């Protein structure tokens, strides 16, 4: 009799400890979800200057939330299985314990999912806000007259200066020799895609910067272009580019060639102007 009593007391203590452990686990999971939520609300939106950075932030928040939800879903599934077994065995002690544990885990899962949605909405809202605040570059009128040579030359010189200021070392010409910003060559060419019939010209320029192993020079240049109003998108391999029919700069490409010759290649093409 005493032995049976001790066994019953022991089982009840284990059941109580199990319920307490599930409660502590739910609290811990909610704290994890809360700190994920806090991180999403408190990150610096000024870090977002390119589409790739926006995608990385969104991916980080989404992966963290999904991992937590999957883990909680697994725990809930295990608790439901335990509830079914307790019901099948008609356990007067474990059946209500498992039901309470399942309810707590289900509530935790629901709250976590709600926080995850809030995380993603927060990042999305902040990203949209900062991207909309990026300085708009000079726009080409929807109708004629086309921009003048002076407008295009001025914008070409502006973005060259912006690019140069993103790197502490001198610019390099296509031969790899250091050059001053004002000596960067602007080449006048026949317009590759004229807007209409007639004679049109465009300016192109190619130069390079010193690059580095960790890609800091590339990121700095991309950020500088973003602040100048040209938000670049990630291109194949280690390049970024921007293309627009409504800005004075029609196309620009930043290609990190560190593994080849330690440089960051820059190519810029303007819109066309009529002669």
matplotlib code that plots the C-alpha trace (Angstrom):
import matplotlib.pyplot as plt

x = [0.0, 2.7, 4.6, 1.5, 0.9, 4.4, 4.1, 0.9, 2.4, 5.5, 3.4, 1.4, 4.6, 5.9, 2.6, 2.8, 6.4, 5.6, 2.9, 5.2, 7.9, 5.5, 4.5, 8.1, 8.7, 5.8, 7.1, 10.6, 9.2, 7.1, 10.2, 12.1, 9.3, 9.1, 12.9, 12.6, 9.7, 11.8, 14.7, 12.4, 11.0, 14.3, 16.6, 18.1, 16.1, 18.9, 20.8, 18.5, 19.9, 19.6, 17.0, 19.5, 19.8, 16.0, 15.7, 18.3, 16.5, 13.2, 14.8, 16.4, 13.1, 11.1, 13.6, 13.8, 10.0, 9.5, 12.1, 10.3, 6.9, 8.0, 9.6, 6.4, 4.3, 6.4, 5.9, 2.2, 2.0, 3.9, 1.5, -1.6, -0.2, 0.3, -3.2, -4.6, -2.6, -3.8, -7.4, -6.9, -5.5, -8.3, -5.9, -7.8, -4.5, -2.6, -5.5, -6.4, -2.7, -2.0, -5.1, -3.9, -0.4, -1.7, -3.9, -0.9, 1.3, -1.5, -1.9, 1.9, 1.9, -0.9, 0.8, 4.1, 2.5, 0.9, 4.2, 5.9, 3.3, 3.9, 7.7, 7.4, 4.9, 7.2, 10.3, 8.3, 6.8, 10.2, 11.9, 9.2, 9.5, 13.2, 13.3, 10.7, 12.8, 15.9, 16.8, 15.2, 17.7, 17.0, 14.1, 13.7, 10.5, 8.0, 7.8, 10.3, 12.5, 15.1, 17.8, 20.6, 24.3, 25.0, 22.4, 23.8, 27.4, 26.6, 24.9, 27.7, 30.2, 28.1, 27.8, 31.5, 32.3, 29.8, 31.5, 35.0, 34.0, 32.9, 36.5, 39.5, 41.9, 42.3, 40.3, 42.0, 41.7, 41.2, 44.9, 45.1, 46.8, 45.6, 43.6, 41.9, 38.1, 38.0, 40.2, 37.8, 37.1, 33.6, 33.3, 30.7, 29.1, 26.3, 23.1, 22.7, 18.9, 17.7, 14.3, 13.2, 14.5, 17.3, 20.8, 21.4, 24.5, 25.2, 28.0, 29.8, 32.5, 34.6, 37.0, 37.8, 38.3, 40.5, 38.5, 39.0, 38.5, 35.4, 33.5, 33.4, 34.4, 31.5, 29.0, 30.2, 29.8, 26.3, 25.3, 26.7, 24.7, 21.6, 22.0, 22.5, 19.1, 20.0, 19.0, 21.1, 20.0, 22.2, 23.4, 25.0, 28.2, 29.7, 28.1, 25.4, 23.6, 20.8, 18.8, 16.3, 14.6, 13.5, 16.8, 19.8, 21.9, 20.5, 22.7, 25.4, 27.3, 29.6, 31.6, 33.9, 37.0, 39.0, 39.9, 41.1, 43.0, 42.0, 39.7, 36.0, 35.1, 32.6, 30.7, 28.2, 26.0, 23.9, 20.6, 20.6, 20.4, 19.6, 22.2]
y = [0.0, 2.6, 1.6, 2.2, 5.5, 6.6, 5.7, 7.6, 10.7, 10.4, 10.2, 13.3, 15.2, 14.2, 15.4, 18.7, 19.1, 18.4, 21.0, 23.5, 22.7, 23.3, 26.6, 27.7, 26.6, 28.6, 31.7, 31.2, 30.8, 34.0, 35.9, 34.7, 35.9, 39.2, 39.9, 39.0, 41.5, 44.1, 43.6, 44.2, 47.4, 48.8, 48.2, 51.2, 51.8, 53.9, 50.6, 49.8, 51.5, 48.7, 46.0, 43.3, 44.8, 45.0, 41.4, 40.3, 42.1, 40.5, 37.1, 37.3, 38.2, 35.7, 32.8, 33.5, 33.6, 30.5, 28.5, 29.4, 28.6, 25.2, 24.3, 25.3, 23.4, 20.3, 20.6, 21.1, 18.0, 15.9, 17.2, 16.3, 12.8, 12.5, 13.7, 11.1, 8.3, 9.5, 9.5, 6.0, 4.8, 6.6, 8.2, 10.5, 12.3, 12.6, 13.4, 16.8, 17.6, 16.9, 19.0, 22.0, 21.6, 21.5, 24.5, 26.5, 25.4, 26.3, 29.7, 30.3, 29.3, 31.7, 34.6, 33.8, 33.8, 37.1, 38.6, 37.2, 39.0, 42.2, 41.7, 41.4, 44.3, 46.5, 45.9, 46.2, 49.5, 51.0, 49.7, 51.3, 54.5, 54.9, 53.8, 56.5, 59.1, 58.4, 61.6, 61.6, 62.2, 64.8, 63.5, 63.7, 65.3, 62.8, 64.9, 66.9, 68.8, 66.2, 67.1, 69.3, 68.4, 70.7, 68.9, 65.5, 66.5, 68.1, 64.9, 62.7, 64.8, 64.7, 60.9, 60.6, 62.8, 60.8, 57.6, 59.0, 60.2, 56.7, 55.5, 57.0, 56.1, 57.8, 56.9, 54.9, 55.2, 52.3, 51.7, 51.5, 54.9, 57.2, 60.2, 63.2, 63.3, 66.2, 64.3, 61.3, 61.1, 61.6, 60.0, 61.3, 58.6, 58.1, 57.3, 53.5, 53.7, 57.1, 58.2, 59.2, 59.9, 62.4, 62.7, 62.0, 61.6, 60.3, 60.4, 57.3, 57.0, 54.1, 54.2, 52.1, 52.3, 50.2, 47.3, 45.1, 41.5, 41.9, 44.0, 47.2, 49.4, 48.0, 48.5, 52.0, 52.9, 51.3, 53.2, 56.5, 56.0, 55.3, 58.5, 60.3, 59.0, 55.9, 52.7, 49.9, 46.3, 43.2, 41.9, 38.5, 37.6, 40.6, 43.5, 46.1, 48.1, 50.6, 51.2, 54.0, 55.7, 58.7, 59.9, 61.7, 58.6, 55.8, 53.0, 52.4, 49.3, 48.6, 45.4, 44.2, 42.7, 42.2, 38.6, 39.6, 42.9, 44.4, 47.0, 48.0, 48.7, 51.6, 52.1, 55.0, 55.8, 58.9, 59.5, 60.9, 64.5, 65.8, 67.6]
z = [0.0, 0.9, -2.3, -4.5, -2.7, -3.4, -7.1, -7.4, -5.8, -8.0, -11.2, -10.1, -9.4, -12.8, -14.4, -12.5, -13.5, -17.1, -17.1, -15.5, -18.0, -20.9, -19.4, -19.1, -22.6, -23.9, -22.0, -23.5, -27.0, -26.6, -25.4, -28.5, -30.7, -28.8, -29.3, -33.0, -33.1, -31.2, -33.6, -36.6, -35.1, -34.0, -36.9, -38.7, -41.9, -43.3, -43.7, -46.7, -49.8, -52.4, -53.3, -52.2, -48.7, -48.5, -49.5, -46.9, -44.1, -45.2, -45.5, -42.1, -40.4, -42.3, -41.7, -38.0, -37.7, -39.8, -37.8, -34.6, -35.9, -37.3, -33.9, -32.1, -34.6, -34.0, -30.2, -30.7, -32.9, -30.2, -27.5, -29.6, -30.1, -26.3, -25.8, -28.1, -26.4, -23.0, -24.2, -25.7, -22.4, -20.5, -18.2, -15.8, -14.9, -18.2, -20.5, -18.9, -18.5, -22.2, -23.2, -21.1, -22.6, -26.1, -25.5, -24.2, -27.2, -29.6, -28.0, -28.2, -31.8, -32.6, -30.8, -32.5, -36.0, -35.2, -34.1, -37.2, -39.4, -37.4, -37.9, -41.7, -42.0, -39.9, -42.0, -45.2, -44.1, -43.0, -46.2, -48.4, -46.4, -46.7, -50.3, -51.1, -49.4, -51.5, -53.3, -56.8, -59.6, -62.3, -64.4, -68.2, -69.2, -70.6, -73.8, -75.8, -75.5, -74.7, -72.2, -73.4, -73.6, -70.6, -68.4, -69.3, -68.9, -65.5, -64.3, -65.5, -63.7, -60.5, -60.4, -61.1, -58.1, -56.0, -57.0, -56.3, -52.8, -51.8, -52.0, -50.2, -53.0, -56.4, -59.4, -62.1, -65.9, -68.2, -68.2, -64.4, -63.9, -61.1, -62.4, -60.8, -60.7, -63.2, -65.6, -66.1, -69.8, -71.1, -74.6, -77.0, -79.1, -81.5, -79.5, -79.3, -79.0, -80.3, -79.1, -82.6, -86.0, -86.3, -85.0, -81.4, -79.2, -75.7, -73.2, -71.9, -69.3, -67.9, -65.0, -61.9, -58.2, -55.9, -54.6, -51.5, -50.5, -48.3, -50.9, -48.8, -51.7, -53.8, -51.0, -50.4, -54.1, -54.3, -51.2, -52.7, -55.9, -53.8, -51.9, -55.3, -56.4, -58.4, -56.5, -57.9, -58.3, -57.9, -61.2, -62.0, -60.1, -58.2, -60.0, -59.4, -62.1, -62.7, -65.9, -66.4, -69.3, -67.2, -65.7, -67.2, -66.5, -68.6, -67.5, -64.9, -63.9, -60.9, -61.4, -58.6, -60.2, -57.0, -57.7, -61.2, -60.9, -57.5, -59.1, -59.1, -62.7, -63.3, -66.6, -67.1, -70.1, -70.4, -72.1, -75.6, -76.7, -80.1, -82.2]

ax = plt.figure().add_subplot(projection="3d")
ax.plot(x, y, z, "-o")
ax.set_aspect("equal")
plt.show()
